[in-house]
Amino acid sequence: MAAAIDPATLPYRPCAGILLVNAAGRAFVGQRIDTVLEAWQLPQGGIDPGEDARAAALRELGEETGIPPDLVAFVAQAPDELFYDLPPELIGKVWRGRYRGQRQRWFLFRFLGTDDRIDLATPHPEFRAWRWVDPAELPMLAAPFKRALYADVLAAFAGHLG
């Protein structure tokens, strides 16, 4: 029988997250392709070694939504890294068991394009559906273990949201 993994011994995965808002001030959310949870999430992903966090955010946005960098305008960066822990049942199962959660740099971008420029059929699709929502809804739409994180994201960008 394998020994249980002590989450306290695992590092956090470096990640970049994107709060993308449209001209109406609504936030982009997607449903992950690899879960049946009725949860929605913001675009996010790992920062490669040596990669700038903002560059990683733009890369991840393109990889997950098909939105190129020229269709977004930078608005703000959260002043601090934000963290979340995986629930115990996922420790050791995601990210090849190397991380206890994520430490994230968050960026607020405004979408300059039209909805027809959003294309989830990317080379490595991550979302099966997407929609625009009122940013205040984000914590309740998220997976339970990301709700506090999304509340922190909203607080970080409160001065920039409608």
N, C-alpha and C positions, 0 to 999 in steps of 0.2 A: 504494500500500500504506500503510495507516494505521500511524502510529508506535505502538510498544508503550507501554502506560501504566506509569509508574513508581509502584508502590504507595506508596513513601515520600512521594510528593507528595500523596497522598489522605488525608483525615481519617477518623476512625472515626465510625461512625453511633451517635448516642446511643440507648440502648435500655434497657428494663426487662425483667428476667427473673423468673420465678416458680417456686420449688420448692414444689409443692403436695403435702402429705402428708395421708393419711387417718387415721382413728382407729387403724389398725393400724400406722401409721408407714411405709406404703408410698407411693412417689412416683408422681404422674401423669406419663405420657409419651404423646406422640402421634406418629403417622407423618404427615409432610407430604403433602399432596394433590398437590404439584407435582414429586414426585420418585419414582423407582422404587427408590431406595436402601432397603435393609432397615435403615434407621437410625431411631432414635426421638429425640425432643427434648422439652425442657421448654417450656411456654408462654413466649413472649417477643415483644417487638415494639418498634417505635420510640417514642421520646418526642417528642411534638409540641412545637414551639417554645412556651416559656412554661408547659409542663405539668409538674406535680410528678411525680417518678419513681414514687412509690408509687401515685398516681392513674393513671398510665400502666400500671402493672403490673395494677391491678384492671380497667382498661378492656380491656387485651389479654386478660386471663383470660376476661372475658365474651365478647369477640369470637371467641376461639378455641375455647372450651369450653361457652359458654352459661351458665356459672356466675356468678350475680349476687354482688355484694359482701357481701350479708347471709348468704351461705352459707360464708364463710371468716372465719377469725380470724387477725389479724396475730400472728406469733411473733417474727420478727427481721428485721433488714436487715443484709446483708453490710457490714462496716466500710469496704471500699474498692471502687472500681470495678474490674471485671474486664474483660479484653480478649480478643478472638480475631481472628486474621487469616484472611481468605479464602484458599483455595488459589489458586495462580497462574492456574489455568484458569478461575476464576470472577471474577477481577478484571476489571472493565470490563463484565461481563455481568449482574450482579445490582445492584439499587438504581440502575439507569440509569448504572452506572459511576462513581458519585460517591464511593464509600467503599472503603476497604481492608479493613474488618472492622467489628467493633462494640466499643464501650465500654459496659459494662452495669452497671446498679445491680440487685442481686439481693435478692429478698424471699422469706422463708419464711412460708407461710400454711398453716393447718390447715383441711382441708375439713370442714365441719359438716353437709353434706347426705348424701343417699343417691345411689348410682350412677345412679339413674334421672333425676337432676337434671342430669347431664352430657349435653349435646346438641351434637354436632359440626355439625349442620345449621344453622349460623348464616347470617346474610345474606351473609357473605363467608368461606366455609369454608376453613380452612387445614389441617385434619387429616382423614385418611381412616379412621383407626383410633386407638384409645386403650387403655391398660391401666394397672394399678398394678404397680409393680416395687419390689424392694428398692433403696433409694437407692444402696447400694454398687455396683449393676449399671450405674448411669447412664453412667460413662465408656465402658464397653465397648459400650453400646447406641447411643451417639451416632455421628454422622458423624466420621470420623477427625480433621478439623480442629477439632472441638469437644471432643474428649476431655480435653485438658488444662484447658480452661475448666470442664468439669463436675467434674473432680477439685478444682479451686479452689473451686467452689460448695460441694461437700461439705465441704471443709476449713473454709470460712467458717461453715458451720452445724453443724459436728461436735458442738458442745456442746448442740445442740437435737434431735439425731437419736438415736433408740433406742439 
